Amino acid sequence: MSAVNDSLVVARRNLIRMGRIPEMLVFGLIQPIMFVVLFTYVFGGSIQVGSSNSTQAYREFLMAGIFAQTVTFATAGAGAGIADDMHKGLIDRFRSLPMARGAVLTGRTLADLVQTALTLVVLAVVALIVGWRAHENVGKVLTGFGLLLLLGYAFSWIGALIGLSVRTPEAATSGGLIWLFPLTFISNAFVDANQMPAFLRHIAEWNPFSATVQASRELFGNLPPGFRTPDAWPMQHPVWASLIWSVVIIAVFRTLAVRKYRRAAD
């Protein structure tokens, strides 16, 4: 309970800091909104998904990918924030307090999760404005968003490890983004993976990012007409695959990040 309380105190500290710098949230929204508008109105109707070339079918196919990309790109912000705290000597101040060592990272990732949730709400409103619709019941839709937030929380631990491993916030931002672009584009987020070359298709089908995108599409009822679900296990059971991938990522990278933090604090 002491570790939980310490984590909540650190999370509150980070949320207060975010509230005093509203441009962090504003700038975090610009990129996903641009992706929504560009892919919807520039590429919509020219990319075939399933058996349809319609703009509406692609718009609904696209949104789960945009949602997933948004929550994973928060990784860069998490890494930069932790690197900034390290650079400013925050660890030295926390080290002098009787608090759990892992609470600093847990509190930070929880605060990032709240920020990601707010971003996702705003993005969903924008999606509704441009014509996206969910066709399943409220429970399934909320489950889909829950899986997206769980993936975002898992990736924030990757960002935490990156932030602890570099010397400057700028390096953490670059290190947090450079691997996310191939991860998100070699996936089923923006195009039908069935249309990829064989070796890329297999990577996309077993990509943890793709599992969450596929699960969200199914839970939102956004699979286009004539869409053929790939035979790979993660695509046939995307909800379970998404849960398993997210839990494994959290378990592995939280352990590595906390260990790295303890070494830095000793």
C-alpha positions in Angstrom: 0.0 0.0 0.0 2.9 2.3 0.7 4.3 1.8 -2.8 0.8 2.4 -4.3 0.4 5.7 -2.3 3.8 6.8 -3.4 3.0 6.1 -7.0 -0.3 8.0 -6.8 1.5 11.0 -5.3 4.0 11.0 -8.2 1.2 10.6 -10.7 -0.6 13.6 -9.1 2.6 15.7 -9.3 2.9 14.9 -13.1 -0.8 15.6 -13.8 -0.5 19.0 -12.1 2.6 19.7 -14.2 0.7 18.7 -17.3 -2.2 20.9 -16.4 0.1 23.9 -16.1 1.5 23.3 -19.5 -1.6 22.8 -21.7 0.4 23.1 -24.9 1.7 19.5 -24.2 -1.9 18.2 -24.7 -2.6 20.5 -27.6 0.5 19.6 -29.6 -0.1 15.9 -28.8 -3.4 16.2 -30.6 -2.2 17.9 -33.7 -0.5 15.0 -35.3 -3.3 12.4 -34.9 -5.9 14.9 -36.1 -3.7 15.6 -39.2 -3.5 11.8 -39.8 -7.3 11.5 -39.6 -7.9 14.3 -42.1 -5.1 13.4 -44.5 -5.9 9.7 -44.7 -9.6 10.2 -44.8 -9.8 12.9 -47.5 -6.5 12.2 -49.4 -6.3 8.4 -49.4 -9.9 7.6 -48.8 -11.5 5.9 -51.8 -8.2 5.1 -53.4 -7.2 2.3 -51.0 -9.1 -0.9 -51.3 -10.1 -2.7 -48.0 -11.9 -6.0 -48.3 -14.0 -5.7 -51.5 -14.8 -2.0 -51.1 -13.1 1.2 -52.4 -15.6 3.5 -50.8 -14.5 6.4 -48.6 -16.8 5.4 -45.8 -15.5 1.9 -45.6 -11.9 3.0 -45.5 -12.7 5.7 -43.0 -14.1 3.1 -40.6 -11.2 0.7 -41.3 -8.7 3.5 -40.7 -9.8 4.8 -37.3 -8.8 1.9 -35.2 -5.3 2.2 -36.7 -5.2 6.0 -35.9 -6.4 5.4 -32.4 -3.7 2.7 -31.8 -1.0 4.9 -33.4 -1.9 7.8 -31.1 -1.6 5.8 -27.9 1.7 4.3 -28.9 3.2 7.5 -30.1 2.8 8.8 -26.5 5.8 6.6 -25.8 8.1 9.4 -27.0 6.6 11.9 -24.6 6.9 9.5 -21.7 10.6 8.9 -22.5 11.3 12.5 -22.9 9.6 13.4 -19.7 11.5 10.9 -17.7 14.8 11.9 -19.3 14.0 15.5 -18.5 13.4 14.6 -14.8 16.7 12.7 -14.8 18.5 15.6 -16.4 17.2 18.1 -13.8 18.2 15.9 -10.9 14.8 14.9 -9.8 16.1 11.5 -8.9 18.5 13.0 -6.4 15.6 14.7 -4.7 13.4 11.6 -4.6 16.3 9.5 -3.4 16.4 11.5 -0.2 12.8 10.7 0.6 11.4 7.5 2.2 9.6 6.3 -0.8 9.4 3.2 -3.0 12.0 3.4 -5.8 9.6 2.1 -8.5 6.9 4.6 -7.5 8.6 7.4 -9.6 8.2 5.4 -12.8 4.8 3.9 -12.0 3.5 7.4 -11.2 4.9 8.8 -14.4 3.3 6.1 -16.5 0.0 6.4 -14.8 -0.1 10.2 -15.5 0.8 9.5 -19.1 -2.1 7.1 -19.2 -4.5 9.8 -18.1 -3.2 12.2 -20.7 -3.5 9.5 -23.4 -7.1 8.8 -22.4 -7.9 12.5 -22.7 -6.3 12.6 -26.1 -8.2 9.5 -27.2 -11.5 11.1 -26.2 -10.8 14.2 -28.2 -9.7 12.1 -31.2 -12.8 10.0 -31.0 -14.9 13.2 -31.2 -13.0 14.3 -34.3 -13.5 10.9 -35.8 -17.2 11.2 -35.3 -17.2 14.6 -36.9 -15.5 13.3 -40.1 -17.9 10.4 -40.3 -16.6 7.5 -38.3 -19.2 5.3 -36.6 -19.1 2.3 -34.3 -21.6 -0.4 -35.1 -21.4 -2.6 -31.9 -22.9 -2.1 -28.4 -21.4 0.2 -25.8 -19.8 -2.6 -23.9 -17.8 -3.8 -26.9 -16.8 -0.2 -27.9 -15.5 0.5 -24.4 -13.6 -2.8 -24.4 -12.0 -1.7 -27.6 -10.9 1.6 -26.1 -9.7 -0.3 -23.0 -7.4 -2.5 -25.1 -6.1 0.6 -26.8 -5.3 2.3 -23.5 -3.7 -0.9 -22.2 -1.4 -1.0 -25.3 -0.5 2.6 -24.7 0.3 1.9 -21.0 2.5 -1.0 -22.1 4.4 1.1 -24.6 4.9 3.8 -22.0 7.1 1.4 -20.1 9.2 1.1 -23.2 9.4 4.9 -23.3 10.4 4.8 -19.6 13.3 2.5 -20.3 14.4 4.6 -23.2 14.2 7.8 -21.1 16.4 6.2 -18.4 18.9 5.0 -21.0 19.8 8.3 -22.7 21.3 11.5 -21.5 18.9 14.2 -22.9 15.2 14.6 -23.5 15.9 15.3 -27.2 17.6 11.9 -27.5 14.7 10.3 -25.7 12.2 11.8 -28.2 14.2 10.6 -31.2 14.8 7.2 -29.6 11.1 6.9 -28.8 9.9 7.7 -32.4 12.5 6.0 -34.7 11.3 2.5 -34.0 7.6 3.4 -33.9 7.3 4.3 -37.5 8.2 0.9 -38.9 6.1 -0.8 -36.1 3.0 1.1 -37.0 3.3 1.1 -40.8 4.3 -2.5 -41.1 1.0 -3.4 -39.7 -2.7 -3.6 -40.6 -3.3 0.0 -39.3 -3.6 1.8 -42.6 -3.9 -0.9 -45.3 -5.2 -4.5 -45.5 -2.2 -6.7 -44.6 -3.5 -9.3 -47.1 -2.2 -7.0 -49.9 1.4 -6.9 -48.6 4.2 -9.0 -49.9 4.4 -12.4 -48.0 7.4 -11.6 -45.7 5.9 -8.2 -44.7 2.4 -9.8 -44.3 3.8 -12.3 -41.7 5.5 -9.5 -39.8 2.3 -7.4 -39.8 0.2 -10.3 -38.7 2.4 -11.1 -35.6 3.0 -7.4 -34.8 1.5 -6.7 -31.3 0.3 -3.3 -32.7 -1.7 -5.2 -35.4 -3.4 -7.4 -32.8 -4.8 -4.4 -30.9 -5.9 -2.7 -34.2 -7.7 -5.9 -35.3 -9.3 -6.3 -31.9 -10.5 -2.7 -31.9 -11.9 -3.0 -35.4 -13.9 -6.1 -34.5 -15.1 -4.6 -31.2 -16.1 -1.4 -33.0 -17.8 -3.3 -35.9 -15.5 -1.6 -38.4 -14.5 -4.6 -40.6 -15.3 -3.6 -44.2 -17.5 -5.7 -46.5 -15.7 -8.7 -48.0 -12.7 -8.4 -45.6 -10.8 -11.7 -45.2 -9.3 -12.1 -41.8 -5.7 -13.6 -42.1 -5.2 -17.1 -40.8 -2.5 -16.2 -38.3 -3.5 -16.9 -34.7 -3.2 -13.2 -33.5 -5.6 -12.1 -36.3 -8.1 -15.0 -35.6 -8.0 -14.2 -31.8 -7.1 -10.6 -31.7 -8.6 -9.7 -28.3 -6.6 -12.4 -26.5 -3.5 -11.7 -28.6 -3.8 -8.0 -27.7 -4.2 -8.8 -24.0 -1.3 -11.2 -24.0 1.1 -8.9 -25.9 0.3 -5.9 -23.6 0.7 -7.9 -20.4 4.0 -9.4 -21.6 5.4 -6.0 -22.7 4.4 -4.5 -19.3 6.0 -7.4 -17.4 9.3 -7.3 -19.3 9.8 -3.5 -19.7 8.6 -2.5 -16.3 11.1 -5.0 -14.8 13.9 -3.6 -17.0 13.0 0.1 -16.4 12.7 -0.3 -12.6 16.1 -2.1 -12.5 17.6 0.7 -14.6 16.1 3.3 -12.3 17.5 1.6 -9.2 21.0 1.6 -10.7 20.7 5.2 -11.6 19.5 6.1 -8.1 22.2 4.2 -6.3 
